[in-house]
Amino acid sequence: MKIKMYPAGNGDSFLICTDTTNILIDGGYASSFMQQIEHDLKELNSANQSLELVIVTHIDSDHIGGIIKFLSINGTSTQPSIIPINNIWHNSLRSITTPLEKPLDFEKNRSLLKSINDRGHPKTKSDTDSNAEKISAQQGSTLAKLIHSGGYCWNNGDGTASISTENLESFPITGGMIRVLSPSQDSLKSLLNEWKKQLKKYGFKGSISSGEIIDDAFEFMLEHIDDHQGKSPKPISATTRKPLNEIYKPDDSPTNKSSIATIIELNGIRILMLADAWPEDIILNLQKLKEEGHSMIFDAIKISHHGSYHNTSPELLGLIDSPVYFISSNGNKHDHPDIETLIAIVDRPSTFSRTLYCNYATVASTELKNYQTKSETKFSIIENACDWIAFTGNK
């Protein structure tokens, strides 16, 4: 198995490949796709390979922008211009609502929904850095619309079922399986309720179910809601810095809570991919697996939410470990990763050394280079780690 962590700005994008299986998890921004991901997918296609699965972990511009660009170019599932896609996981409004007994009267809400959709995707710093990102922001295509119009297999079917721990504990793939750790149905309900609350603030009236114009509004509005999520202040001086167990405060973003977090098991390799998930939800489901006899030592762990101290709790670090960690962030937007998270990872006693792969050099990664662990467990940190990283199955 080999994994590539793309330089996706303050976002996420990972490509996991074996001889028989390829999985793309998130796509960063449109610029991430145009500058990095597209080339690798075309190479796979030239070798007569396909993407067995694309996982879109949650609706946030730094995760879905590149996937939107990808599908807008790839076209349809039957005539893909870049690479065939066997299945896409993406929880949209279509996936988390049930049909109403009578059709929704869109007419009285049409102008409101149109104004939300016309606003499009949030503009970020990447808008000024890449023409590709400007195009993506302007075109206004939602991911749900592209999946549906492209005729792709969606959430193992037509997209009307959600990917959740209740609906899909595990899913077979060529050479292994995927275990779903998050979201729960309650998490998806919380996301829907947050969106309804925001929509009603704009004056929306009536019940809500799926339909093209309102599906688009769901995606656009959630991106803007999460775009304004902040983080709690913390001490910035090294002399006053407190450890993670004193500053940890749980994430409060319902969008992050809706993240599809997984264990990817391929050819004897187990990779814990935490997206932007809440640690409390991950702990709950990992504890069940531990009680069933599954090891909590993974071959690699992708840390949640770019290393934010709101998404890696001391309890979670007391449960899991790995010789390899992935931290994806360029430090923009919320100054991720947080140094407290990185220190908490390397400070734990261990019989093996740890390597932290960062796709950028950040303030925290630079500081960690000179850090002496309390346990004296050896570690190394590799910055700008955007090349393929190979794993050998030995189990």
TORGUNU-476386 format. One record per residue: residue in three letters; x, y, z of N, C-alpha, C in turn. Coordinates in steps of 0.1 Angstrom, whole numbers, padded with zeros to 4 digits, always signed. Layout:
BEGIN
ALAXYZXYZXYZ ...
This chain:
BEGIN
MET+0008-0012+0000+0000+0000+0000+0009+0012+0000 LYS+0004+0023-0007+0011+0036-0006+0000+0047-0005 ILE+0004+0057+0002-0005+0069+0005+0002+0081+0001 LYS-0006+0090-0005-0001+0104-0008-0010+0114-0001 MET-0004+0123+0006-0010+0134+0013-0008+0146+0005 TYR-0018+0152-0002-0016+0163-0011-0014+0176-0004 PRO-0006+0185-0009-0006+0199-0004-0018+0206-0007 ALA-0028+0205+0002-0042+0210-0001-0045+0223+0007 GLY-0035+0231+0009-0037+0244+0017-0041+0240+0031 ASN-0051+0246+0036-0056+0243+0049-0066+0232+0049 GLY-0067+0225+0038-0076+0214+0036-0070+0200+0037 ASP-0078+0190+0032-0074+0176+0032-0076+0170+0018 SER-0067+0161+0014-0068+0152+0003-0058+0141+0004 PHE-0063+0129+0003-0054+0117+0004-0058+0107-0007 LEU-0048+0101-0013-0050+0090-0022-0043+0078-0017 ILE-0051+0067-0015-0046+0054-0010-0047+0044-0021 CYS-0035+0038-0024-0035+0029-0035-0028+0015-0032 THR-0033+0005-0037-0027-0008-0037-0026-0013-0052 ASP-0021-0025-0055-0021-0030-0068-0035-0031-0074 THR-0045-0033-0065-0059-0036-0070-0069-0025-0066 THR-0066-0016-0057-0076-0008-0051-0070+0007-0050 ASN-0079+0017-0054-0076+0031-0052-0087+0038-0046 ILE-0084+0045-0035-0094+0053-0028-0090+0067-0026 LEU-0098+0077-0030-0095+0091-0029-0104+0096-0017 ILE-0098+0102-0007-0105+0108+0004-0103+0123+0004 ASP-0114+0130+0001-0114+0144+0000-0106+0150-0011 GLY-0108+0162-0015-0101+0168-0026-0095+0182-0024 GLY-0094+0186-0011-0089+0199-0009-0097+0210-0017 TYR-0090+0220-0022-0096+0230-0030-0095+0227-0045 ALA-0102+0234-0054-0101+0232-0068-0086+0233-0073 SER-0079+0242-0067-0065+0243-0071-0057+0231-0067 SER-0060+0224-0056-0054+0212-0052-0056+0201-0063 PHE-0068+0201-0068-0071+0191-0078-0063+0194-0091 MET-0064+0206-0096-0058+0210-0108-0043+0209-0108 GLN-0036+0212-0097-0022+0213-0096-0015+0199-0092 GLN-0023+0191-0086-0017+0178-0080-0025+0166-0083 ILE-0037+0165-0079-0045+0153-0079-0048+0148-0093 GLU-0052+0157-0102-0056+0153-0116-0045+0145-0123 HIS-0032+0149-0121-0021+0142-0128-0021+0127-0123 ASP-0022+0125-0110-0021+0111-0105-0033+0103-0109 LEU-0045+0109-0110-0056+0101-0114-0055+0097-0129 LYS-0050+0106-0137-0048+0103-0151-0038+0092-0153 GLU-0028+0092-0144-0018+0081-0145-0024+0067-0141 LEU-0033+0067-0131-0040+0055-0128-0049+0050-0139 ASN-0055+0060-0145-0064+0056-0157-0056+0050-0168 SER-0044+0056-0171-0036+0051-0182-0031+0037-0179 ALA-0031+0033-0167-0028+0019-0163-0040+0010-0162 ASN-0051+0015-0167-0064+0008-0168-0069+0005-0153 GLN-0067+0015-0145-0072+0014-0131-0084+0024-0129 SER-0091+0022-0119-0102+0031-0115-0102+0035-0101 LEU-0110+0044-0097-0112+0047-0083-0123+0038-0077 GLU-0120+0029-0068-0130+0020-0063-0140+0028-0054 LEU-0134+0039-0047-0143+0047-0039-0137+0061-0037 VAL-0146+0070-0037-0143+0084-0034-0151+0087-0021 ILE-0144+0091-0010-0150+0095+0002-0149+0110+0004 VAL-0161+0116+0004-0162+0131+0007-0166+0132+0022 THR-0157+0135+0031-0159+0133+0045-0170+0142+0050 HIS-0171+0154+0046-0181+0163+0050-0182+0175+0042 ILE-0192+0183+0044-0194+0195+0035-0186+0207+0041 ASP-0174+0209+0036-0166+0220+0040-0157+0223+0028 SER-0156+0236+0024-0149+0240+0012-0135+0235+0011 ASP-0128+0233+0022-0114+0228+0021-0113+0213+0019 HIS-0124+0206+0018-0125+0192+0016-0132+0189+0003 ILE-0142+0196-0001-0150+0193-0013-0147+0201-0025 GLY-0140+0212-0024-0137+0220-0036-0130+0213-0047 GLY-0120+0204-0044-0113+0197-0054-0122+0186-0060 ILE-0131+0180-0052-0139+0169-0057-0150+0175-0067 ILE-0155+0187-0063-0164+0194-0073-0157+0197-0086 LYS-0145+0202-0085-0137+0204-0098-0135+0191-0105 PHE-0131+0180-0098-0129+0167-0104-0141+0162-0112 LEU-0153+0162-0105-0165+0157-0112-0170+0166-0123 SER-0167+0179-0122-0172+0188-0133-0164+0186-0145 ILE-0151+0181-0144-0143+0177-0155-0146+0163-0160 ASN-0147+0154-0150-0148+0140-0153-0160+0136-0161 GLY-0171+0144-0159-0183+0141-0166-0192+0130-0160 THR-0196+0121-0168-0205+0111-0163-0198+0098-0160 SER-0205+0089-0152-0199+0077-0148-0197+0067-0159 THR-0205+0068-0170-0204+0059-0181-0193+0064-0191 GLN-0190+0077-0191-0180+0082-0201-0171+0092-0193 PRO-0163+0087-0183-0154+0096-0176-0143+0101-0184 SER-0139+0113-0183-0128+0119-0190-0115+0118-0183 ILE-0115+0116-0170-0103+0114-0162-0101+0100-0158 ILE-0110+0095-0150-0109+0081-0145-0123+0076-0141 PRO-0126+0063-0143-0138+0057-0138-0139+0058-0123 ILE-0151+0060-0118-0153+0060-0103-0164+0050-0100 ASN-0161+0040-0092-0171+0030-0089-0182+0034-0079 ASN-0178+0043-0069-0187+0046-0058-0183+0059-0052 ILE-0192+0067-0048-0189+0080-0041-0197+0080-0028 TRP-0190+0082-0017-0197+0085-0004-0198+0100-0001 HIS-0210+0105+0000-0212+0119+0003-0226+0120+0009 ASN-0226+0125+0021-0239+0127+0028-0245+0141+0025 SER-0255+0142+0017-0261+0154+0013-0275+0155+0019 LEU-0283+0165+0016-0297+0166+0021-0305+0154+0016 ARG-0302+0150+0004-0309+0138-0002-0307+0125+0007 SER-0295+0125+0013-0291+0113+0021-0297+0113+0035 ILE-0301+0124+0040-0304+0125+0054-0318+0130+0057 THR-0326+0131+0046-0341+0135+0048-0349+0124+0043 THR-0362+0123+0047-0371+0114+0042-0382+0121+0034 PRO-0387+0115+0023-0397+0121+0015-0409+0126+0023 LEU-0414+0138+0019-0426+0143+0025-0439+0136+0019 GLU-0450+0136+0026-0462+0130+0020-0467+0138+0009 LYS-0465+0151+0010-0470+0160-0001-0458+0169-0005 PRO-0457+0172-0018-0446+0180-0023-0444+0193-0016 LEU-0432+0198-0014-0429+0210-0008-0433+0222-0018 ASP-0439+0232-0012-0443+0244-0020-0430+0252-0022 PHE-0423+0250-0033-0410+0258-0034-0413+0272-0038 GLU-0425+0275-0044-0427+0288-0050-0425+0299-0040 LYS-0431+0297-0028-0430+0308-0018-0416+0310-0012 ASN-0408+0300-0014-0394+0301-0009-0383+0302-0020 ARG-0388+0302-0033-0379+0301-0044-0369+0313-0044 SER-0373+0325-0042-0364+0336-0042-0354+0336-0031 LEU-0358+0331-0019-0348+0329-0008-0338+0318-0012 LEU-0342+0307-0017-0333+0296-0020-0323+0301-0032 LYS-0329+0308-0041-0321+0313-0052-0310+0323-0047 SER-0313+0331-0038-0303+0340-0032-0292+0333-0025 ILE-0295+0322-0018-0285+0314-0011-0276+0307-0022 ASN-0282+0302-0032-0275+0295-0042-0266+0304-0051 ASP-0271+0316-0053-0264+0326-0061-0251+0330-0054 ARG-0251+0329-0041-0239+0333-0033-0228+0323-0035 GLY-0231+0310-0038-0221+0300-0042-0213+0296-0030 HIS-0201+0291-0034-0191+0286-0024-0184+0297-0017 PRO-0180+0295-0005-0172+0306+0002-0159+0309-0006 LYS-0156+0322-0006-0143+0325-0012-0132+0325-0001 THR-0121+0319-0004-0110+0318+0006-0097+0325+0000 LYS-0087+0324+0008-0074+0329+0003-0070+0323-0010 SER-0074+0310-0012-0070+0303-0024-0076+0310-0036 ASP-0087+0317-0034-0093+0324-0046-0083+0334-0052 THR-0075+0340-0044-0065+0349-0049-0053+0343-0054 ASP-0051+0330-0051-0039+0323-0054-0040+0315-0067 SER-0052+0312-0071-0054+0303-0082-0066+0306-0091 ASN-0064+0307-0104-0075+0310-0113-0085+0298-0113 ALA-0080+0286-0111-0088+0274-0110-0098+0276-0099 GLU-0094+0281-0087-0103+0283-0076-0114+0293-0079 LYS-0110+0304-0086-0120+0314-0090-0131+0308-0099 ILE-0127+0300-0108-0136+0293-0117-0146+0285-0108 SER-0140+0277-0099-0149+0268-0091-0159+0276-0083 ALA-0154+0287-0077-0163+0295-0069-0174+0302-0077 GLN-0171+0305-0089-0181+0312-0097-0191+0303-0104 GLN-0187+0290-0107-0196+0281-0114-0208+0277-0106 GLY-0207+0276-0093-0218+0274-0085-0224+0260-0085 SER-0216+0250-0090-0221+0236-0091-0219+0230-0077 THR-0229+0223-0072-0228+0216-0059-0223+0202-0062 LEU-0218+0196-0052-0213+0182-0053-0225+0173-0055 ALA-0235+0175-0048-0247+0166-0049-0253+0167-0063 LYS-0253+0178-0069-0258+0180-0083-0249+0172-0093 LEU-0236+0173-0091-0227+0167-0100-0227+0152-0099 ILE-0228+0147-0087-0229+0132-0085-0242+0127-0091 HIS-0253+0134-0089-0266+0129-0094-0267+0130-0109 SER-0263+0142-0115-0264+0143-0129-0254+0135-0137 GLY-0242+0131-0130-0233+0122-0136-0236+0108-0135 GLY-0247+0104-0128-0251+0090-0128-0242+0081-0120 TYR-0235+0087-0110-0225+0079-0102-0233+0071-0092 CYS-0227+0059-0088-0231+0052-0077-0229+0060-0065 TRP-0239+0063-0057-0238+0073-0046-0242+0066-0033 ASN-0233+0066-0023-0236+0059-0011-0240+0045-0013 ASN-0234+0038-0022-0236+0024-0025-0250+0022-0032 GLY-0256+0033-0037-0269+0032-0044-0272+0045-0051 ASP-0284+0051-0048-0288+0063-0054-0287+0075-0046 GLY-0280+0074-0034-0278+0086-0026-0289+0089-0016 THR-0299+0081-0016-0310+0083-0006-0307+0078+0008 ALA-0297+0069+0009-0293+0064+0022-0280+0071+0026 SER-0279+0073+0039-0267+0080+0044-0256+0070+0048 ILE-0244+0075+0047-0232+0067+0053-0232+0071+0068 SER-0235+0061+0076-0235+0063+0091-0231+0050+0098 THR-0228+0051+0110-0224+0040+0118-0236+0030+0119 GLU-0248+0035+0120-0259+0026+0121-0262+0019+0107 ASN-0260+0026+0096-0264+0021+0083-0253+0012+0077 LEU-0240+0014+0081-0229+0008+0075-0217+0007+0084 GLU-0217-0004+0093-0206-0005+0102-0193-0009+0094 SER-0194-0017+0084-0183-0021+0076-0187-0023+0061 PHE-0177-0021+0052-0180-0022+0038-0168-0029+0031 PRO-0171-0040+0024-0160-0047+0017-0155-0040+0005 ILE-0142-0040+0004-0135-0034-0008-0125-0045-0013 THR-0120-0043-0025-0110-0053-0030-0098-0053-0022 GLY-0095-0064-0016-0083-0065-0008-0085-0062+0007 GLY-0097-0059+0011-0099-0055+0025-0113-0050+0028 MET-0114-0041+0037-0126-0035+0041-0125-0021+0047 ILE-0136-0014+0048-0136-0001+0055-0146-0002+0067 ARG-0141+0002+0078-0150+0003+0090-0154+0018+0092 VAL-0167+0021+0094-0172+0034+0096-0172+0037+0110 LEU-0166+0048+0115-0165+0052+0129-0174+0064+0132 SER-0177+0071+0121-0185+0084+0123-0190+0087+0109 PRO-0201+0094+0107-0210+0099+0118-0221+0089+0122 SER-0227+0092+0133-0239+0085+0137-0251+0092+0131 GLN-0263+0086+0131-0275+0092+0126-0278+0104+0134 ASP-0275+0104+0147-0278+0116+0156-0269+0128+0151 SER-0257+0125+0147-0248+0135+0142-0253+0142+0129 LEU-0259+0133+0121-0264+0138+0108-0277+0146+0111 LYS-0285+0142+0121-0297+0149+0125-0293+0163+0131 SER-0282+0163+0138-0278+0176+0144-0274+0186+0132 LEU-0267+0180+0122-0263+0188+0111-0276+0194+0104 LEU-0286+0185+0102-0298+0189+0095-0305+0200+0103 ASN-0306+0198+0117-0312+0208+0125-0305+0221+0125 GLU-0292+0221+0125-0285+0234+0124-0288+0241+0111 TRP-0288+0234+0100-0291+0240+0087-0306+0245+0087 LYS-0315+0238+0092-0329+0243+0093-0330+0255+0101 LYS-0322+0256+0112-0322+0268+0121-0317+0280+0113 GLN-0306+0278+0106-0301+0289+0098-0310+0293+0086 LEU-0316+0283+0080-0325+0286+0069-0337+0294+0074 LYS-0343+0290+0085-0354+0297+0090-0351+0312+0094 LYS-0338+0314+0098-0334+0328+0101-0335+0337+0088 TYR-0334+0330+0077-0335+0338+0064-0350+0339+0060 GLY-0359+0333+0067-0373+0334+0064-0379+0322+0057 PHE-0372+0311+0056-0378+0299+0050-0390+0294+0058 LYS-0401+0290+0051-0413+0285+0058-0416+0272+0052 GLY-0422+0263+0060-0426+0250+0056-0417+0239+0060 SER-0421+0227+0056-0413+0215+0059-0402+0214+0049 ILE-0392+0205+0052-0380+0204+0043-0378+0190+0039 SER-0377+0188+0026-0373+0175+0020-0364+0178+0008 SER-0359+0167+0002-0349+0168-0009-0356+0173-0022 GLY-0348+0181-0029-0352+0186-0042-0340+0194-0047 GLU-0338+0195-0060-0326+0201-0066-0322+0214-0060 ILE-0332+0224-0060-0328+0237-0056-0325+0238-0041 ILE-0332+0230-0033-0330+0230-0019-0318+0221-0015 ASP-0315+0211-0023-0303+0203-0021-0290+0212-0023 ASP-0291+0221-0033-0280+0230-0035-0279+0240-0023 ALA-0290+0245-0019-0290+0255-0007-0284+0248+0005 PHE-0287+0235+0007-0281+0228+0019-0266+0229+0018 GLU-0260+0225+0007-0246+0225+0006-0239+0238+0007 PHE-0245+0248-0001-0239+0262-0001-0239+0268+0013 MET-0251+0267+0020-0252+0273+0033-0243+0267+0043 LEU-0242+0253+0043-0234+0247+0053-0219+0251+0051 GLU-0215+0253+0039-0201+0257+0037-0199+0271+0043 HIS-0209+0280+0042-0207+0293+0048-0209+0293+0063 ILE-0217+0284+0068-0218+0283+0083-0205+0278+0089 ASP-0199+0268+0083-0187+0263+0089-0175+0272+0086 ASP-0176+0280+0076-0166+0290+0073-0164+0300+0084 HIS-0175+0302+0092-0174+0312+0103-0171+0305+0117 GLN-0169+0292+0117-0166+0286+0130-0152+0290+0134 GLY-0151+0294+0146-0138+0298+0152-0132+0288+0161 LYS-0122+0292+0168-0116+0283+0178-0113+0291+0191 SER-0112+0284+0202-0111+0291+0214-0097+0297+0216 PRO-0096+0308+0222-0082+0314+0224-0074+0305+0233 LYS-0061+0306+0232-0052+0298+0240-0039+0306+0243 PRO-0031+0303+0253-0018+0310+0255-0009+0308+0243 ILE-0002+0318+0239+0007+0316+0227+0022+0316+0231 SER+0025+0320+0243+0039+0320+0248+0043+0306+0253 ALA+0054+0302+0248+0059+0289+0253+0061+0288+0268 THR+0064+0299+0274+0066+0299+0288+0053+0298+0296 THR+0042+0301+0290+0029+0300+0296+0020+0289+0290 ARG+0025+0281+0281+0018+0271+0274+0013+0260+0284 LYS+0001+0256+0282-0005+0245+0291-0006+0233+0282 PRO-0005+0221+0289-0006+0208+0282-0020+0206+0276 LEU-0021+0197+0267-0034+0194+0260-0045+0191+0270 ASN-0042+0183+0281-0052+0179+0290-0058+0191+0298 GLU-0051+0203+0298-0056+0214+0305-0064+0224+0296 ILE-0061+0223+0283-0067+0233+0274-0078+0226+0264 TYR-0078+0213+0264-0087+0206+0255-0102+0211+0258 LYS-0108+0215+0247-0122+0218+0247-0129+0212+0234 PRO-0139+0204+0236-0145+0197+0224-0149+0207+0213 ASP-0148+0202+0201-0153+0209+0189-0168+0211+0191 ASP-0173+0222+0185-0187+0224+0186-0194+0226+0172 SER-0186+0222+0161-0191+0224+0148-0199+0211+0144 PRO-0212+0213+0141-0220+0202+0136-0215+0196+0123 THR-0209+0205+0115-0204+0200+0102-0192+0191+0104 ASN-0183+0194+0113-0172+0185+0116-0177+0172+0122 LYS-0188+0173+0131-0193+0161+0137-0199+0152+0127 SER-0203+0157+0115-0209+0149+0105-0199+0142+0097 SER-0186+0143+0100-0175+0138+0092-0176+0122+0091 ILE-0173+0117+0079-0171+0103+0077-0157+0099+0080 ALA-0156+0093+0092-0143+0088+0097-0142+0073+0096 THR-0131+0068+0092-0130+0054+0088-0117+0047+0093 ILE-0117+0034+0093-0105+0026+0093-0104+0019+0080 ILE-0094+0022+0072-0092+0016+0059-0082+0004+0062 GLU-0087-0008+0058-0079-0020+0060-0077-0026+0046 LEU-0064-0026+0042-0061-0032+0029-0048-0039+0030 ASN-0048-0052+0025-0036-0060+0024-0028-0061+0038 GLY-0036-0061+0049-0030-0063+0062-0026-0049+0068 ILE-0028-0038+0061-0025-0025+0066-0037-0018+0071 ARG-0036-0012+0083-0048-0005+0089-0045+0010+0091 ILE-0053+0018+0084-0051+0033+0085-0063+0039+0091 LEU-0061+0047+0101-0072+0054+0108-0073+0068+0102 MET-0084+0070+0095-0086+0083+0088-0097+0091+0095 LEU-0093+0101+0103-0103+0108+0112-0110+0120+0106 ALA-0107+0124+0094-0114+0135+0088-0113+0147+0098 ASP-0125+0154+0100-0125+0165+0110-0134+0160+0122 ALA-0135+0147+0125-0145+0142+0134-0142+0146+0148 TRP-0153+0145+0156-0152+0147+0171-0146+0135+0177 PRO-0136+0137+0186-0130+0125+0193-0139+0117+0201 GLU-0149+0123+0207-0159+0116+0216-0166+0105+0208 ASP-0170+0109+0195-0177+0099+0187-0167+0088+0183 ILE-0155+0091+0180-0145+0081+0176-0142+0071+0187 ILE-0140+0077+0199-0137+0068+0211-0148+0058+0213 LEU-0161+0063+0212-0172+0054+0214-0172+0041+0205 ASN-0168+0043+0192-0168+0032+0183-0155+0024+0184 LEU-0144+0031+0187-0132+0023+0188-0132+0014+0200 GLN-0138+0019+0211-0139+0011+0223-0147-0002+0220 LYS-0157-0001+0212-0164-0014+0208-0155-0023+0201 LEU-0147-0018+0192-0138-0026+0184-0127-0032+0193 LYS-0123-0024+0203-0112-0029+0212-0118-0041+0220 GLU-0130-0039+0225-0136-0050+0232-0138-0063+0224 GLU-0139-0061+0211-0140-0073+0202-0126-0079+0199 GLY-0116-0073+0204-0102-0078+0203-0094-0072+0192 HIS-0099-0061+0186-0091-0053+0176-0080-0045+0182 SER-0069-0045+0176-0058-0036+0181-0060-0022+0179 MET-0056-0013+0189-0057+0001+0187-0044+0007+0183 ILE-0035-0001+0179-0022+0003+0173-0024+0002+0158 PHE-0024+0014+0151-0026+0014+0137-0013+0016+0129 ASP-0013+0012+0116-0001+0015+0108+0001+0029+0105 ALA-0010+0037+0105-0009+0051+0103-0022+0058+0108 ILE-0021+0070+0113-0033+0077+0118-0032+0091+0111 LYS-0043+0095+0105-0045+0108+0100-0053+0116+0111 ILE-0046+0126+0117-0051+0133+0129-0063+0141+0124 SER-0073+0142+0133-0086+0150+0130-0083+0165+0129 HIS-0090+0171+0120-0092+0185+0118-0078+0192+0118 HIS-0069+0187+0110-0056+0194+0108-0048+0196+0120 GLY-0050+0188+0131-0042+0189+0143-0048+0199+0153 SER-0061+0203+0152-0067+0212+0161-0068+0205+0175 TYR-0066+0213+0185-0067+0208+0199-0081+0206+0203 HIS-0091+0210+0195-0105+0208+0197-0109+0194+0193 ASN-0100+0187+0185-0104+0174+0179-0096+0163+0182 THR-0085+0165+0190-0077+0154+0195-0077+0155+0211 SER-0084+0146+0217-0085+0147+0232-0075+0138+0238 PRO-0071+0141+0251-0062+0132+0258-0068+0118+0259 GLU-0081+0116+0260-0087+0103+0261-0085+0095+0248 LEU-0086+0102+0237-0084+0095+0224-0069+0091+0223 LEU-0060+0100+0227-0046+0096+0226-0042+0085+0236 GLY-0050+0084+0246-0048+0073+0256-0053+0059+0250 LEU-0061+0060+0239-0066+0048+0234-0059+0043+0221 ILE-0054+0052+0213-0048+0049+0200-0033+0053+0199 ASP-0026+0046+0190-0012+0050+0187-0008+0044+0174 SER+0003+0050+0169+0008+0045+0156+0023+0050+0155 PRO+0031+0043+0147+0044+0048+0144+0044+0059+0133 VAL+0032+0061+0127+0031+0071+0116+0018+0080+0118 TYR+0020+0093+0118+0009+0103+0118+0009+0112+0106 PHE-0002+0115+0101-0004+0125+0090-0011+0137+0096 ILE-0005+0149+0093-0010+0162+0097-0011+0170+0085 SER-0023+0174+0081-0026+0181+0068-0030+0195+0071 SER-0021+0205+0069-0025+0219+0071-0013+0228+0067 ASN-0016+0239+0061-0005+0249+0058-0004+0260+0069 GLY-0013+0258+0079-0012+0268+0090-0021+0280+0088 ASN-0028+0281+0076-0037+0292+0074-0050+0290+0081 LYS-0058+0300+0081-0072+0301+0087-0072+0300+0102 HIS-0068+0288+0108-0069+0287+0122-0055+0283+0128 ASP-0044+0286+0121-0031+0283+0127-0029+0268+0130 HIS-0036+0259+0123-0033+0245+0125-0020+0241+0119 PRO-0014+0230+0125-0018+0223+0137-0014+0230+0149 ASP-0021+0227+0160-0018+0232+0173-0006+0225+0179 ILE+0004+0232+0184+0016+0226+0190+0012+0217+0202 GLU+0002+0221+0209-0002+0212+0221-0006+0198+0216 THR-0013+0197+0205-0017+0184+0199-0004+0176+0196 LEU+0005+0182+0189+0017+0175+0185+0025+0171+0197 ILE+0027+0179+0207+0034+0175+0218+0028+0164+0226 ALA+0014+0164+0226+0007+0153+0233+0009+0140+0226 ILE+0010+0140+0213+0013+0128+0205+0026+0122+0208 VAL+0037+0130+0208+0050+0125+0209+0054+0123+0224 ASP+0047+0129+0234+0051+0128+0248+0048+0114+0254 ARG+0039+0106+0247+0035+0094+0253+0046+0083+0252 PRO+0048+0076+0263+0058+0065+0263+0054+0055+0252 SER+0064+0049+0245+0061+0039+0235+0073+0030+0232 THR+0070+0018+0228+0081+0009+0224+0086+0011+0210 PHE+0079+0020+0202+0084+0023+0189+0085+0038+0187 SER+0093+0042+0178+0095+0056+0175+0083+0061+0166 ARG+0081+0074+0166+0070+0079+0158+0075+0089+0147 THR+0069+0088+0136+0072+0098+0125+0059+0106+0122 LEU+0061+0119+0123+0049+0128+0120+0052+0134+0106 TYR+0043+0131+0097+0044+0137+0083+0035+0149+0082 CYS+0041+0160+0079+0033+0172+0077+0034+0177+0062 ASN+0023+0180+0056+0024+0184+0041+0029+0198+0039 TYR+0031+0205+0050+0037+0219+0050+0046+0221+0062 ALA+0055+0230+0061+0062+0235+0073+0054+0246+0079 THR+0051+0244+0092+0042+0254+0100+0050+0258+0112 VAL+0044+0268+0119+0050+0272+0131+0051+0261+0141 ALA+0041+0253+0142+0041+0242+0152+0051+0231+0148 SER+0051+0227+0135+0061+0217+0131+0075+0221+0133 THR+0078+0234+0131+0091+0239+0132+0095+0239+0147 GLU+0086+0243+0156+0089+0243+0170+0091+0228+0175 LEU+0083+0219+0170+0084+0205+0175+0098+0199+0172 LYS+0105+0204+0161+0118+0199+0158+0128+0200+0169 ASN+0126+0210+0177+0136+0212+0189+0130+0207+0202 TYR+0119+0200+0202+0113+0196+0214+0119+0182+0219 GLN+0121+0182+0232+0126+0169+0238+0114+0163+0246 THR+0110+0151+0242+0098+0145+0248+0100+0142+0263 LYS+0090+0142+0270+0090+0139+0284+0093+0124+0287 SER+0089+0116+0277+0090+0101+0279+0104+0097+0273 GLU+0110+0106+0265+0122+0103+0258+0120+0093+0247 THR+0108+0091+0243+0105+0082+0231+0109+0090+0219 LYS+0116+0083+0210+0121+0090+0198+0110+0093+0188 PHE+0112+0105+0182+0103+0108+0171+0110+0117+0161 SER+0104+0117+0149+0110+0126+0138+0098+0133+0132 ILE+0100+0145+0126+0090+0152+0120+0095+0155+0106 ILE+0087+0152+0096+0090+0154+0082+0081+0164+0076 GLU+0086+0176+0072+0078+0186+0066+0077+0185+0051 ASN+0067+0192+0045+0065+0191+0030+0065+0177+0025 ALA+0058+0168+0033+0058+0154+0030+0046+0151+0020 CYS+0048+0154+0008+0037+0153-0002+0040+0142-0013 ASP+0050+0134-0011+0053+0123-0019+0047+0110-0014 TRP+0047+0099-0023+0041+0087-0018+0049+0081-0006 ILE+0041+0076+0003+0046+0069+0015+0042+0055+0015 ALA+0051+0046+0015+0048+0031+0013+0047+0024+0026 PHE+0037+0015+0027+0035+0006+0038+0036-0008+0034 THR+0042-0017+0042+0043-0031+0038+0035-0039+0047 GLY+0026-0047+0042+0018-0056+0050+0026-0067+0056 ASN+0024-0069+0069+0032-0080+0076+0023-0087+0086 LYS+0010-0086+0084+0001-0092+0094-0006-0104+0088 
